[in-house]
Amino acid sequence: MAAHEAPDWVHTAAQKPLPPHDEKATAALLYSDTSVTVLSKDKVRTHVREVYKILRPEGRHYGNFFVYTSGREKVTFMRGWCIPLQGKDYETQDKDILDQAPIAIPGIELITDLRRKFVQIPAPDPGNVVAYEYETEEQPYFLQDRWHIQESEPVKEIHYRLELPEGWEYKASWIHQSEIPPQKTGNNQWEWSATDVPGIRHEEQMPPVAGIASGMIISFIPPGGASDHNDFLTWNDMGKWYDGLTGERMAATPPIKQETSSITSGQANTLAKMQAIAEYIQNQIRYIAIELGIGGWQPHSAADVFAHRYGDCKDKATLTISMLHSIGIEGYYVIINAGRDAVGGDDPAHNGFNHAIVAIRLPSGLDDPSLVATMVHPKLGRLLFFDPTDEVTPFGRIRGALQSNYGLLVGPDGGELVELPLQPPVMAGIKRLGKLELDANGTLYGEITESRIGDRAAEVRWSLRSASADKEKTEIIETLLSDSLGSFQLTGFNFNNVADRKQPLGMNYAFETRDYAKNAGDMLLVRPRVLGSKSSGLLETNEPRKFAIELDAPVRDFDNFEITLPRDYEVADVPSPVDVDLGFADYHSKTEVTDNTLHYTRTFEFKDVRIPASKADELKKFYRIIATDERSTVVLKRRIEPSPAGTTARQ
């Protein structure tokens, strides 16, 4: 690592005052400049400069920077510098730059042309300044760029410069940001600037940063306006572009038709045939990605996916559509982001997607209670959404991350941004029934029977897929028990309907836990809520909530614990019932004692997946009420035996 003075633009930026920030900021972006030069439809050059000041030890990672490229993009220049508080500047050299292929995910990624250039700038310590500069050249798949104005850390000064060829135009759209008028800096050259941009402070269960950060979507328009090339301006344009990529790749070859006929011929009706195709795709086609060049967007042909028995999300969607077409059912691609709210309903057309699923056009009159994930389209009629990649969610439903999420429906007339349905809470939950007994020493023992559906079942099914040994299966139950019990002994367990995703997942387990009831003189204190914690410390902070609270899925859980009490104790006190209904969530619990048996029942329900920040205080109180209820106890007092007949108490 050589000691060379940093260039003037780095020193100038290093002298700038810090942007407004709080004591938790780990670094500040003092200067950012992105210059984009569009040379032609097939060549775009991007030059980037950024300067950070490290404020806290947690900000040292800003000394490591990566530039990711794929097959049609290359890094032509890259440098990094450090200006320490004391001593000489440091500059990285070509020999310091590493060219890496990111580690593929075993069993998922087979081949990818994704690469990255990496350099580690020395001494990224608090008080020091680090900077980097790089340039890339790209043959773009579409003529569009996104300027990220807002970062996780506060920004002092940020610029975006654009140069277009003669006769070209641009269209700028804004996300979470009012329009910033550009300055014309030359012939077909413009510059946008912003200063003192606040950082995005991380909050638990917040929406993805892509759905929060302010920025600009800018499309580059060749002479003559947008065409069917890669210069889409609307969601409809983007849908047409993607439809052009898929072409005839959904065509059903004779082997596909033969296999489809084989797996559907014995089915009684159209729904059963659709379910059989879904089962085949989920069970028989492995998820493996081969993404080279346009392969990150363009699916392989249905024939190839069928022949090799593997593919990524868009490949599995392609084979699904092909097989459905073989039985007379139309299917359409839905391009979506696997993280809800990464793309908003009011967003301009842009590349914010990373996943592909299918919308199935249901035949007229086909109505079944199992088909929950549906919407009515004004032209296409009733559509059912299905994720062929999701191997644990039954046909007719979608997992929580896709619900109330926006995806690009690639229909026969182009693209359309649609909101996927929100499923009712009863489609995801745990029904837990406990038959237990408490002895006079405070030991609790017995059995629990659980029935899980929706995401509550999916999370366990995923765990069981990798649990090949009994020890690993035991750990799943032990983890569940350890969340509520201090110490315990698992005495037996089994799972039911693990592979049959159409049925609720069953979990039965028996355990014993000593000192469950706490002695207090001649009394025993018993917590009626044996298992399951619904409270949360999510909002127990000293700072007001800024962003919405994102939940996994609408859910409805039900607990029913019956505890047989020791005969030599009687009930002295029982907690009062709890009834809370906030509209978006409710909680109800009741504790009763009949015939020496304690009965505790409760329901917990979230009806939405997105709680606005304005309701954070309500949600905090809701969780606190639940926490109090979960800690509440039944007081048992030792019975006083009556004196024998004919005797008197000693005075």
N, C-alpha and C positions, 0 to 999 in steps of 0.2 A: 504494500500500500504506500503510494508516494505522497509526499507533502507538497502540494501545489496550491497556490492561492485560488480561492473560489472566484468565479467571474463577477463582474460589477453588478449584474442584476441580482445575484445572490446577496451581496453585501448591502445593496440598496434595500432589499426586502428585509434583511436582518435588522436594519435600523428602524423599521416601522414600529409604531406603538402596537401593543397587543389589542386584539378586538375585545369587546366586552365579554367577560367570561366569569364563571364562578370558580370556587376553590376545588371543584372536582374535575375540571378540565385537565386532561393529561397532556395535551399539546394544543397548539394553535397553528392554523394554516395562514401564514403571513402573506403568501402570494401564490396565485395559481393562474396560469396562462395556457389556454388550449387554442392552437391555431390549426384550422382545417383548410386544406387546399384541395378542392375538387378539380382534378385534371381532366377527367373524362368519366363516362358511365362506368368504366372498368378500372379506374385508378383514383384513389384518394390518399393524400398524405396528411398525417396528423403529427403535430409537434407539441410537446407538453413540457412545461416547467412548473415545479412546485417547491415551496420553501416552508418548512415547519420549524417552529421553536418548541423544544421539549420542555414541558412544565413539571411533570411528575415522573417518577420511575416507571409508572405503568405506561408511559408514552414512548418507551424505548423502541417499541416495535416499528415506529415510524422510520427508524434507521434501516429497516429491511424493506426493499421495494421490489415488486414483481411486475413484469409486463407480459400478459398472456396473449398468445397469438394462435391462430389456427392455420389451416392449409393455404389460404390465399392472403395471408398477412405476414409481414416480416418486420423485425426491428432493424433499422438501419443505423441507429446511433443511440448510445446510452452512457450516461455519466452520473456520478453522485459526489456530493461534497459534504464536508462538516466544517463549521466554524465554531471552535470551542471557545469557552469563556476565557481560557488562557492557553497560550501556545499558538502554533501555526495551523493554517488550514490544511485539510486533507482532501485529496481528490482520488477517486477510484480510477483504475485503468482497465483497458480491455481484458487483461489477464485476470482481473478480479470478477468479471462477469461470468456467471454460470448459465449454461443452456441446459434446461431440465425438461424432462417429460414428467408431468405430475403423476403421482402414483395412482394407478387405476384401482377401482374398487373391486376386490376379488369377487368373482361370480356375477358381476354386473357389467363392467366395462371390459370388452375384449380388445378392441382396437380404437384408438382415437388419435387424431393429428394435433390435438391441443398440446402446446408447448409453452414454456415461460422462460423469460430471461430474469435472472435474479442477481442482485448485488446487495452486499451488506456494508452500509456506510459506517465507519468507525466512530466510536465515542458518542452514541446518541443519548447523552446523559442530560439530566435536568439543567436548564440554562443554556445548553448548546443548541445550535441551529444546524439542521440537516436539509439538504436540497438535492433534487435530481432533475435530470433532463433526458428526454428520449424522443425518438422520432420513429414512426411506423409508416409503411406503405401497404395499402390493402386493395384487393379487388373485391369490392363489396357485393354482398348478395342482395342488398337493397340500399337505395340512396337515402339514407336517413341517419341522424346522429342524435344523441341525447347529451345535453349539457347538465351535469349535476352541480347545481349551485350550492346546495346545502350538504354539509358533511357531518360526521358524528362529532367533530370538534369545531369550535368557532372559526370563522373565516374573516380575515382582515380585508383582503382584496382579491377578486376573482374576475377573470376575463375570458371571453370566448370570441375568437376572430374567425371570420369566414371569407374565403376567396373563391369565387366561382368563375368558370369560363365565360367568355363573351356570349350573351344571349340567354344564359341560364338565369333562373329565379329561385327563390327559396320561399318556404312557408314555415313560419315559427308558431308553435302552439305552446301553451304554458300549463304546467302541472303544479298545483299547490303554490302558485306564485302569480301575482299580478304582472301584466306585461311590462317588460323592460325595453324601452325604445332603443334601437341601435344607433350608433354613430357611423356615418359613411366615411370610410378611411381611404378610399381610392376607387379605381374603376372596378365595379363589381366586388367591392370589399366592404365588410361591415364589422363592427365590434360591439359586443354587449358587455356590460360591466356591473358589478355589484360590490358593495362594501359592508363590513360589519354584519355579516350573516351569522345568526346564532347557531350554535351546534345542536345536534339532536341528542339529548340526554337519554340514555337507555332506561326503559322502564320494563319491568317484568310483564309478560303477556301483552306487549304493545303490538300494533300492526307492523308488518315488515317495513324496513326503512324505505324501500322502493315506493311504498304507498303513502309515505309521509313527506319525504324530502322534496324541496322545491327544485324546479328545473325547467328546461326548455326542450321540446321535441322539435327538431328542425329537419325538414325534408328538402332535398335538392331536386329542382325541376328542370329538365333539359328543355331546349327550344321545342316549341310545339305543345308543351304541357305534359301532364302525366300520361304514361302509356301502359302497356301490359308488361313492361320490362320489370324493373325493381324499384320504381319510384312511386310507390303507393302513397296517397294522401289521406285516404279514409279507410275505415274498417272494411268497407265493401271492396275497395281496391286490394287490401291485404288478403281478403278471402279469395279473390280471383287469382292473385299471385300464388297463394298456396295451392289452390285447385289446379293451377297449371303445373305445379311440381308433382302432384300425385298422378295426373294424367290417367293412363290405363293401368296403373299399378294395382288397382283393386280388382282387376279382371280375374274371374274364377276359371282356372284351368280345369281340364277333365279330372285330374287327381283330386283337386279341391272339391269339385262337385260330387265325386264319388265318396269322399270321406264325409262330406256334409250329409249326403243321403244315408250313409251307413249309421251315423250317430243320431239322425232324426227320424228314421223310418219307423221306429217302434213307438214314437211319441204320439199321444192321443190328440193333441191340438197344437195350434200355432205357438201358444205361450210355452208349452213343454218343449217344442223344437228350439225356440229361442234360448231357453234355459240350458238345453243340451249343448248348443253352440258356445254359450258363455262358459259353461263348465269345461268344455274342451280347451278353449283359449286360456282359461285361468290355470288349468291343471297340466296341460300337455305342451304348452309353448313357454319355454323358459325366457325370463327377462335377461337378455344380454345385448349390450349396445356395441355396434360398429359404426362409428361416426367419423367419416373422412370427408373433408370438403363440405359440399352441400348436404351430405348425409346427416348433418346436425339438424337439418330441416326436412329433407326429402326422405320419405319412407322407402324401404326396399319393397319389391313387388310381393304381392300376396303369394305368388308361386314360390319365391325364394324363402319367404318366412315359413311356409308350409313344409317345403323340402328339408330345411335345416332344423325345424322345430325350435327356433329361437328368434328373438328380435327385441327391440326396445319398445317404448310406449307407442310410438307412431306406427311401428311395424305390426304390433299386436292389434292396434286399431284397424290397420289396413286389412289384415286377414279376417278380423271380425266382420267388417263391412262386406268383404267378399263372400263369406259363408252365409251371411244373412241374405245377401242378394240372391244366392242360390235357392233360397226357399221363398223368394218373392217379397222380402222385407228390405226397405231402404234404410241405409245408415249414412251418417255424415260425420266428418271429423269435427271435433271441438278442440281447439288449441287453447290451452289454459295455463295458468301458473299454479303450481302445487301449493303455494302459500296464499291463503285468502288475503285479499286487499292489496296485493302487489300491483294489480291493475284495477283501477276504479271505473265505475260506470260512466263517469263524465270525462274520462281520459281521451285525448286524441289518439289516433291510430299510431301504435308504436310496438316495437319488439319487446314485450314484457313477459313473454310466455316461456315455459320450460317443460311442458307436459302435453300429452295428447290423449283424449278419450273419445267416446263415440256417443252421438245422439241417434237414437233409433226411432224411426217413424212408426208408431203403433197403428196397426190396422183398425179401421172403424169398428167399434163394438167390442174391441179387446179391452176389458176392464177387469182388473184383478187386484185385490187388496195388497198383494206383494209388490206391486209396481208403484212405489212411493216417489221415486226421484223423477218426477214428470213435470212438464210445463206445457201449456197450450200455445202453440205458435200460430200467428194470424194466417199464415199461408200453408205451412206444413202440417198443421194439426197438432195432435198430441205427441210429444217427444219424450222418450225415456232416456236418461243419461246412464251410461255404463262405462266403468273404468276397467278395461281388460287387464291392466297391469296389477290392479289390486286383487291379490289372490285370497283375501280373507273376508271380503265384503260380499254378501250374496247379491245375485242378479236382482235388479229392481230397486236397489239402494245405492247410495254413494257415501263415502266416508265424510266426516265432519269438515275436513280442510277444503273440500270441494263445494260444500253447501254455502249458499249466499255468496258465491264466488263468481267472478265474471270471466267468461270464455268467449273465444271467437268461433261462432258457428259458421262452418264453411258449407253453405248451402248451394243449391243449383244456380242461384242468381248472384252469388258473391258472398261476401262476409258480413256478419252481423254480430255485434257484441251483445251477449245475452247473460242474464243472471240465472245461475242454477238454483234449483229450489232448496228451500230450507225444510228439512224433514221434521215432523213432530217429535217432541221429547220422548214419547213412548217407543220410538224406534231405536233408542240407545239407552241402556241402563242396566242396573244390577238389581235383581230381586234376591234378597238374602234372608233365609229362614234359619233360625237357630234353636235347637232343643238342648238345653244345658241344665246342669245341676250344680248347686253351691253347697259345700259341706260346712260344718261348724268351724273348721279351721281356716276358712277363707279360700279354699281351693275350688276353682271353677273347672268343670270338664263337660264335654259333650260334643255334639256334631253340628256342623253348618252345611246347609245346602244352598248353592248359588246357581242362579240362572242369568246368563249375560247375553245381551244382544247389542247390535250396532258396534260403535267404536269401543264400547266396554268389552265386548267379546273379541274384537279384532286385536286389541293390544295384547291379550293373553294368547290368542292363536299365533301371533307373530313370535312371541316368546317360545311357544311350544315347538315351532318349526325348527328351532336350533337346539332344542333340549332333547338330545338323543339318549341321555342316561337318566335313570331314576333320580340321581342326585340333583341334576339340573331341574327336573320337574319339582322335586321337593323344595328347591330354593325359591321357586315361584310362589308356592304357598307360604313358605316361611317369611318371605319378604312382605307379603300381605299381612300376616299376623304380627310381624314386628312393628308395623306402623301403629298398632293399637295396644299391644301387650308388651310389658316390660320383659318378662321371661315366660317361656312356654315349652311344652314338649308336644311335637306333632306325633300323633299316634296312628294316623292313617289318612289316605287321600286317594282320590281318583278323578279323572276328567272324562266327560262324556261329549259326544258329537263334535270332536275336535276337527275332523275332516269334513263333516257335513255342515257347510256354512249356512245352509238354509234353515238349520235348526239352532235354537239357542245353545250356547256353550254351557255345559254343566260342570260345576266344580263341587265336589263333596269332600269334606275333610273333618277330622276329629282331632281334638287337642286337649291338653290339660295345662292349667296355669296356676301355680301356687301363689298364695297371698294376693289373690285378685281382690278379695274383700279386705278392707283395712280395719284392724281392731282399734277401737277407741273406748277403753274401759269395758263396760258390759254391752257395748254396741258394735255392730259391724256396718261399715259404709260400703255400699255396693253400687258400682257404676252400671246402670242398665244398658247404656250404649256400649256393647261389647266390642264390636269391630266397625271399622270404616270411619274415616275422618272427612267431613265435608267443610270444615272451617278452613280459613286461609289467612296467613299474615301478609298476603300480597300488597295490601294497601296500608299496612302499618308503618308508614314512613312520616317524616316531618315535613315532607315537601308535597305540595298539591299535585294531584294527578294532571298530566298534560295531555296524554293520548288515550284513546279508547282502550278498553280492556277486551282482548280477544280470547274467546273460549274455544274449546276443541269442537264441541257439537252441542246441539240441544240434547238434554239428558233428563231422565227421570229415574231416580233410584228409590228403592223401597227396602226397609229393614224391619224384621219382625223377630225379636228375641224373646224366648220364653225360658225363664230361669226358675227351676224348682228350688225353693228356699229351705234351709235347715229347719227341722221341726221344733227345735228348742229356741227359735227366735220368732219374734213377731214384728210386724211393720210399725215403725213409729212415725215415719215421715216419707212422703212421696213428692217428687218434683211436680210443679204445675205444668200443664200442657203448654206447648209453644205453637203459635200460629202466626206466621209472617207471610204476607203476600205483597210483593213489590211490582207486580205486573210482569216484569221480565224474569222474575224468579220467585219461588215460594218454598217454604219449609214448614213442616208440621210434625210435631212429635207428641206422644202421649205415653204416660207410665201408669199402669194399673196393677193391682194385686188382687187375685181371686184364687181361693182354695189353695193357699200357700204357694202360688205361682206368680212370679213377677212377669208382666207382659209389657214390653217396650216396642212401640211401633213408630215409624217415622217415614216421611216422604221428603225428597229433596229434588227440586226441579229447576232447570234453566230452560227458558223458552226461546232464547236467542243466542247468537254467537258473538255478538258485538254490543258491548255496553259502553255508551258514550261517557267521556270523562266527566260530564256534568252530573252523572249519577254515581260517581265514585264514592261519595260520602254515604249514600244509601247502601251501596254494596258493602262498604266497610262495616256499617252497623249490622247489616245482615250477617256477615261472617262472624262478628262478635257475638251476636245472639246465638248462632249455632255453636260457637266455641263454648259459651256458658252452658248450653244444653248438653253438649258432649261431655262436660266435666261434672255434671250434676250427679248426685248420688241418692240412693234410697237408704234410709236409716233403719237398720234392724236392731231391736232391743231384745236382750235375752229374757225369755219368759220367766216370771216368778211363780214357782209352783205353790199352790195353796197349802196351808198348814194342815196336818192330819186332823180329823174330827176329834173334838174333846180336848184339844190343847190350846194354850194361849201363848201369845208372844211374850218373850221375856221383856220385863220392864227395865 
